[in-house]
Every structure is written in C-alpha cells, then in structure tokens.
Amino acid sequence: MMPPDTAHHVGAQPVALIQTRADRHLAAGQWLLSAAEDTQRARKEWADDGIALLRCGTLFTAVRLAVGLVYAAADSDDLRDVDAYLRQALLGGPVFADTRWGLYYALVPEGTDRLPPWSHRHKDAECLGPNAYLGVPEPTRTDPGVGFSYWCVPPQDPETLCRPEAVAQLLKDGRDQLTVAEANTGA
C-alpha cells in the first residue's frame, strides 16, 4: 500500500500521483503567466529571451534584495552555495537572481508590501507591489551560467511562496554580517 500522501483512491484501486520536474515547471509557468498583461506576449518573451515582464501585486509581491546583502547572509559569493542557502533560509520559496544588475528577488504573498517593515523602502531591499513590473525568468532557467537571470529556487506551485518572516530574517542576518565586516575593517 502506498503512503497516503502519494496515492489517491479511484474506486478500490490506488492511483499513484507522480509529478515530474517538467510538470512542476509547466504548472509554475502557467501560474506565473497569469500575472502577465498579455499571456501570449509573455510566453513569446520567455521563448525568445528567457525573461518575461510580469506584474507584481496580483499573484505575488517581490522583495528585491541587493546582492551584497544576500552574499553576506549566505557567508559566500559562490552562486551554488548562495542558492543552497536561499533554499534553506527561505524554506523552498521561489527566488531568482538577476546577475547583470546584482539583485535577487524573493516572491512573497500578495499584499506583503502593505505590511511593516515592507511598507517602506530600504537601501538594500525593496518590496515591489501593485503596478510594479518585473522581468521574470522562465521556470526552467535554473543554471546561473546561462543568461542574466535564473531561478536559484524555482517555483514549485502557486501555494509555495517565501514567507515574509523568513525574508526579514535573511535581511537581518545579512545586515548583521555586513555590520560585523565593517567593524572588522575599521570602516
């Protein structure tokens, strides 16, 4: 007999639910595309450029994080180590990097931008809510060596977003590390 979380019963026969990585990417892509003003255009942008312009504040809010802050929190600037840190620190919530501009984006629940401490901008972090547009990589772009933007922690499903409290803890940890580093260098 299969564990209850891996089977559904249809009549008297158990049916295994197997979700492949491709299935998860497809589901995540469909969900993300529903944040586009023009789904067909966004789909074409993903196909042509690997990045589509999506609107924040409907399905998700995005917290933009400065690369130095994330590296400090992760205590590393090796992208694979940083990605592993983000997976753990943000409990599997989706995060992507824009390596060209040195920014990370953690997707959090819609409305987070209206809550403290997110309701005002910081020099190293900003919450992007309604009317903000964001270049979001296609869900299969998970390799930091390909293009300028990739998913450090790919979206798994619409219900799995970063917890705002976990992102706030990452900010605190990064800021604390930067303060210690500045004190040690006498800056």
N, C-alpha and C positions, 0 to 999 in steps of 0.2 A: 504494500500500500504506500502511496506517495504522501509526503508531509502535506498538511492542509494548505500551506501557502504556495504549493506548486501544482495543485490539481483542482479542477472543477469537476463536479459530477454532472454528467448529462445522462439522465435516466439512471441506470445502475452502473454505467461504465465511467471510470475516472478518465479525464482527458487532461494531459499534461499541457501546461502553459509555458511555452518556451519563447522567450523574447531575445532575438539576436541583437547584436550591436547595430546592424543595419536597420532593424525595426525601430530601435530606440532613436537612432539618428533621424529616420523618417518621421516618427511621431514628434520629436523635438522640433524638427524643421517645419512641420505643418503648424505647430503651436506658435513658433516664432513668427512665421509668415502672417499669422493673423494680426500681428502688430504693424504690418505694413499698410500704407495708404493704398498701394496698388500691388496686390499679391503677384500678379504676372510680372510686373517690372522687377519686384524684389527677387523673384525666382530667377529671372534672367541675369540680374546683377550677381547673384550667387554663382550661377553657371559661368558667367563671363569673367568676373573679378574675384569671386570667393567672398565678397562682402556685400551686404545689402543694407540699405538705410531703413531702420525701423524706428517706430515712435515709442518712447518711454511713457509710462504713466497709465497705460491701459491694462496690459497683462503683467507688467513688471515695472519696477523702478531700477535704475542702475546707479551704483555707487562707483564713481571714478576715483581711483587711487593712484597716487604718484609712485613711480617705480622704486624710488629710494626708500619710501616708507615700507613697501612690500618686501623689498630685499632685506631691510633692517629687521622686520618682524620674522622673516624666514631665516635670518642669520646666514644668508647665502645670496650670491648673484648668479649661480648656476641655474639655468632655466628648469632643468629636470627636478632639481632639489626644491626650487620655489614652487613648481607645480605640485609636487608631493606635499609640501607644507600647506598649500592652499586647499588641497583635497581634504586634509585632516582638519585644519583650523576652521574651515567653513562647512564642515560636515557634508561634503559632497555637493554643495550648492554650486550652480554654474558660474564660472569665472572665465573671462577671456582677456588676452593681452593684446595691446597694440604696440608692437615693438618699435615701430617707426617713431612714435611720439612718447614712448616710455610711460605708458599708462596701463593700468589694469581696471577691469570693470566687473564688479560682482553684481549679479542680478538678485534683487531682493523683492519682496512683495510690493505690489502697487500700493501707494499711499504712504510708504516709508518716508518719503520726502517731507511729509507734513508733521513728522514726529521729531521731538528733540532726541539727539543732538543733530539730526539730519536736516532740520528746517533752516539752517544757515550754512553758508559756505565756509570751508576751511582752506588754508593754502595747500594742503596735501590731500584733500578729499572733498568731493562734492557729490551730492545726491541729485540725480537727473530725473525729474518727474515729468508731469504732463507738458506737452509742447516741446520737449527736448527730443532730438533725433540722434540716433547712434548708428554708426557703421558696425554691423554685427556679422561676424564670420559665419559661414555655412557650417552646420553642425559636424560635418566630417573633417573639418580642418583642425586637427589636433596635434600637428607637428610644428614645433617652433621654428624649424628650418625652412618652412615653405610659406612665402608671402609675408606680409607685415602684421597679420592678425591671426590668432589661433586660439582655440579653446584649451585653457590649462586644465579646466574641469568642465567637460562637456555637459550640456543639459541632458538629464535622464528622462524627465517627464514634466508636465506643466505644474504638478504639485510640489516639485522639489526645487525650491529657491534657497538662496542663502538666508540664514536667519540674521536680521539686523543686529542682534546682540553679538553674534559671532563676528560680524564685520567690525562692530565697535571695539571688540576685544582685540582684533587684529590691528586696528588703528592705535589703540593704547599701547600694545606691545611694540609696534614699530616706532612710535614716538618715544617710548621709554628707552629703547635701544639707541635711537639717534641722540637722545639727551646724554646717555652714558658715553657714547662715542665722542660727542663734542666736549664733554668734561675731560675725557682722557687725552684729547689732543690740545686742550687749553684754548679752544676756540670760543 
